[in-house]
Amino acid sequence: MNKSELIDSIAEKSGLNKTQAGDALNAVMESVGEALEAGDSISLVGFGTFSVKDRKARTGRNPKTGEELSIPASKAPSFKAGKNLKERLN
């Protein structure tokens, strides 16, 4: 499912028109991004938790040349599925 299909689904299930559903989805995505950027996590009970994980600096290898290279420390977004979401899939 891509973003436009998700907007269609939101509009159908919520009774909003597609423009309103698109605005709502964009607002949610923006809010999640801002919270993660600030270092916060977002917990949606039954759905899951969005958080930020710190990745340590490490040594990698160029697959083409085999040469070692340094990969700097970074932050990565993370999602952990909640119990209800896991149960829906199994």
N, C-alpha and C positions, 0 to 999 in steps of 0.2 A: 504494500500500500504506500503510495506516495502522498505528498502533502495535500494536493488537490483532492485526492480520494478521501483523505482523512477529513478535510473540510466538509466534503459532501456528506460523510457519515455523521459528523457532529451536527450539521444543519438538520439532517433527517431526524436524528434522535432527540434533539433539543427543541425543535420547532423554530429555531432561528433561521433567518435567510442566509445564503452563502456568504454574503459580505460580512454579516455580523459574526458568523462562525469563524471566518478567516481572521477577523479582527481579534476575536477571543483567543484563537489558537496562537496568533502572533504575540498577544499579550502574555500568555502563559509561557511561551518559549523565551521571551525577553526577560520575564521575571525569574525564570529558572537560571538563565545565563547570568543575570545580575547577582543573584544569591550565590551561585558557585564562584563567581569572580570575587565576591567579598569573603569567600572562605566558609560560607555557611553550607549546611546540607538541607535538603528538602525531603521530608518524610510524608508520603501519602499512604495512610494506613490501608492495608490490603492490596495496594498496588506496588509500592516499592520506595526506595530511597535513592535520591541523587546526591552524590557527594564528590569531593575532590580528593584525589590520591596523589601523594608526593612520590615521584619516581627518582631514585638515586642516580647519580652519575655512574656511568659504566663504560666498559670498553667493548666496542663492537668490531665487526670485521666487514670490510667491503667484499661482497660476494663475487664481484667480477675480478678483482685483483688479489684478494686474500689479505690485503693490507689492513692492519689494525688501525682503528680510529677511536677517538674519544667522543662519547655521547654525553652531553651535559645533563644535569639534573633538570627535571621539568615537573609540571603539574598536569594531571590527566583527569578528565571527567569520568565518573564511575556510576553505575546503576546496579543496585541489588534488588532483585525482584522480591515482592512481598509474598506472604503465605497464600493469599487468595489467588494471586496471579499464577503462582506455581501450580496450584491445584487445578486451575482452569486448563492448564496445558497438559496435565497428566491425567 
